[in-house]
Amino acid sequence: MNRIYSYNTTDMAAKQILNMAHLYYIHDPMCSWCWGFRPVLEVLLSRLPDNITSSRLLGGLAADSSQPMPDDLRMRLQSTWREIGKRIPSTRFNFDFWARNTPRRSTYPACRAVIAARSIEPEMEDSMIVAIQQAYYLQARNPSDDTTLIELAMEIGLNEQQFSKLLNHSSTQQKLDSEIAQSLRLGVRSFPSLVLQHAESYWPVAIDYLNAEPMLELIHNLINADS
């Protein structure tokens, strides 16, 4: 992968920088596996050592579309929900979604909503992600629809006018395109994904949907091996 840093490691400040690491979480707010991973992700992020920072990147699961989702895809996604429920028993899904809505294979609107929320108030990024996930998976609401996303923004306390203006603004789409491109440069092709950057190296971190400990141990080992 591409070199990010090039320092003279004889300098103490440079050594401190090289000892730092960054964990990228690449996701989509309408990715059902990301929903299943959320509880363990929260534990993982809360237990990262002080020398590891973290951030989220939107991978963009499905581009904008006004077309109803084909029946075969609807069936596959419902099957995926059932599989996740078996593999991660604590994960809940409201299958009423499929009867109450006209689903579209379109997650870019939800991704832009996350960016819009972050642009208004950076600390509201995760609040918007949670709101989208809960609306989709628990409340049978459709986050592919702008009306739903605007409602969710208001529910978490964002200004309706600001959010509505940013939701489909060209600058918001540009930021999404940039994050998708960065995700691809990191070698990510599926969600959720974790990539650890340490010094000049990037390492994929295998997802464990049930336990944060194996991922924490792997991150620790990667940092020590790369030091």
C-alpha positions in Angstrom: 0.0 0.0 0.0 1.0 3.6 -0.4 3.6 5.2 2.0 2.0 7.7 4.3 4.8 8.8 6.5 8.6 9.2 6.0 10.4 10.4 9.0 14.0 10.6 10.4 13.5 8.1 13.2 16.6 9.5 15.0 14.3 12.4 16.1 12.4 11.7 19.3 9.2 13.4 18.1 9.4 11.3 14.9 9.8 8.1 17.0 6.7 9.0 18.9 4.7 9.5 15.7 5.9 6.2 14.3 4.7 4.5 17.6 1.2 5.8 16.9 -1.3 3.8 15.0 -4.7 4.4 13.4 -7.6 2.0 13.0 -10.0 2.5 10.1 -13.5 1.1 10.3 -15.0 0.9 6.9 -18.8 0.5 6.8 -22.1 1.4 5.3 -25.0 2.5 7.6 -27.4 0.2 5.7 -25.1 -2.8 5.8 -26.8 -5.6 7.8 -23.5 -7.2 8.9 -22.4 -3.8 10.2 -25.6 -3.7 12.2 -24.7 -7.1 13.6 -21.2 -6.0 14.4 -22.1 -2.8 16.2 -22.1 -4.1 19.8 -18.7 -5.7 19.5 -17.3 -2.7 17.5 -18.3 -0.4 20.5 -16.3 -2.7 22.9 -13.4 -2.8 20.5 -13.2 1.0 20.1 -13.6 1.6 23.8 -10.7 -0.7 24.6 -8.1 0.5 22.1 -4.8 1.6 23.7 -4.2 5.3 24.0 -1.6 5.2 21.1 -4.3 4.1 18.6 -6.7 6.5 17.1 -9.7 5.5 15.1 -12.0 6.8 12.4 -14.9 5.7 10.2 -14.9 5.5 6.4 -18.0 5.1 4.3 -17.6 2.4 1.8 -20.8 3.0 -0.2 -22.6 -0.3 -0.6 -25.1 0.7 -3.3 -25.3 3.7 -5.6 -28.4 5.9 -6.0 -31.3 4.2 -7.6 -35.0 5.0 -8.0 -35.8 1.4 -9.1 -37.7 -1.0 -6.8 -35.5 -3.8 -5.6 -35.9 -7.0 -7.6 -37.7 -9.8 -5.9 -34.7 -12.1 -6.0 -32.6 -9.5 -4.2 -35.3 -8.9 -1.7 -35.3 -12.6 -0.9 -31.5 -12.8 -0.6 -31.4 -9.8 1.8 -34.1 -11.3 4.0 -32.1 -14.6 4.0 -29.0 -12.6 5.0 -30.9 -11.1 7.9 -31.9 -14.6 9.1 -28.3 -15.8 8.7 -27.0 -12.9 10.8 -29.7 -13.6 13.5 -28.4 -17.1 13.8 -24.7 -16.2 13.7 -25.1 -13.2 16.0 -28.1 -14.2 18.2 -28.3 -10.8 19.9 -29.0 -9.0 16.6 -32.7 -8.1 16.0 -34.5 -7.4 12.7 -38.0 -6.2 12.0 -39.1 -8.1 8.9 -42.1 -5.8 8.6 -39.8 -3.5 6.6 -40.3 -5.7 3.5 -44.1 -5.4 3.6 -44.4 -1.7 4.6 -41.9 -0.3 2.1 -40.8 -0.3 -1.5 -37.2 -1.2 -1.0 -34.5 0.1 -3.3 -30.9 -1.0 -3.6 -29.7 2.4 -2.7 -27.5 3.2 0.3 -25.7 6.3 -0.9 -28.5 8.6 0.5 -27.9 7.1 4.0 -24.1 7.5 3.5 -24.6 11.2 2.5 -26.8 11.6 5.6 -23.9 10.5 7.8 -21.6 13.0 6.1 -24.2 15.8 6.4 -24.6 15.1 10.1 -20.8 15.0 10.6 -20.5 18.3 8.7 -23.0 20.1 10.9 -21.7 18.6 14.2 -18.8 16.1 14.0 -19.9 14.5 17.3 -23.3 13.6 15.7 -21.8 11.2 13.1 -22.4 8.1 15.2 -25.8 9.3 16.4 -26.9 9.5 12.7 -25.5 6.0 12.0 -27.4 4.6 15.0 -30.6 6.4 14.0 -30.3 5.0 10.4 -29.7 1.5 11.6 -32.5 1.5 14.2 -34.9 3.0 11.7 -34.0 0.4 9.1 -33.6 -2.8 11.1 -36.0 -2.2 14.1 -38.6 0.4 13.0 -39.3 -0.8 9.4 -38.5 2.7 8.0 -36.7 3.2 4.7 -33.4 5.1 4.9 -33.1 5.1 1.2 -35.7 7.9 1.2 -34.7 11.5 1.9 -37.9 12.1 3.8 -36.9 9.4 6.3 -33.3 10.7 6.6 -34.6 14.2 7.3 -36.9 12.9 9.9 -34.1 11.1 11.6 -31.8 14.2 11.5 -34.5 16.1 13.3 -35.1 13.3 15.8 -31.4 13.4 16.9 -31.5 17.2 17.2 -30.0 18.5 13.9 -31.3 21.6 12.2 -33.7 20.5 9.5 -32.8 23.3 7.0 -29.1 22.8 7.4 -29.4 19.0 7.0 -31.7 19.2 4.0 -29.4 21.5 2.2 -26.4 19.3 2.8 -28.0 15.9 2.2 -27.8 16.0 -1.6 -25.3 18.9 -2.0 -22.5 18.2 -4.5 -19.8 18.8 -1.7 -21.4 15.9 0.3 -21.3 13.6 -2.7 -17.7 14.6 -3.3 -16.8 13.7 0.3 -18.6 10.3 -0.1 -16.7 9.7 -3.4 -13.4 10.5 -1.6 -14.1 8.1 1.2 -15.1 5.3 -1.2 -11.9 5.9 -3.1 -9.9 5.8 0.1 -11.6 2.5 1.2 -10.6 1.0 -2.2 -7.0 2.1 -1.8 -7.0 0.3 1.6 -8.0 -2.9 -0.2 -11.5 -3.0 1.2 -14.2 -4.7 -0.9 -16.7 -5.8 1.8 -18.3 -4.4 4.9 -17.7 -4.2 7.8 -13.9 -4.0 7.5 -11.1 -3.0 9.8 -7.7 -1.8 8.6 -4.8 -0.9 10.9 -2.3 1.7 9.9 1.0 1.6 11.7 4.0 3.6 10.6 4.2 2.9 6.9 2.2 -0.3 6.9 -1.5 -1.2 6.5 -2.9 -4.4 7.9 -6.4 -5.9 7.6 -7.9 -6.9 10.9 -10.2 -9.9 10.7 -13.7 -9.2 12.0 -15.0 -11.2 14.9 -18.7 -10.6 15.3 -18.9 -12.1 18.8 -15.8 -11.1 20.7 -13.6 -8.0 20.6 -10.7 -9.8 22.3 -9.2 -11.6 19.2 -9.2 -8.3 17.3 -7.5 -6.4 20.2 -4.9 -9.2 20.4 -4.2 -9.1 16.7 -3.9 -5.3 16.7 -1.4 -5.6 19.6 0.6 -8.2 17.7 0.6 -6.3 14.5 1.9 -3.1 16.2 4.6 -5.1 18.0 5.7 -6.9 14.9 5.8 -3.7 12.9 7.8 -1.8 15.5 
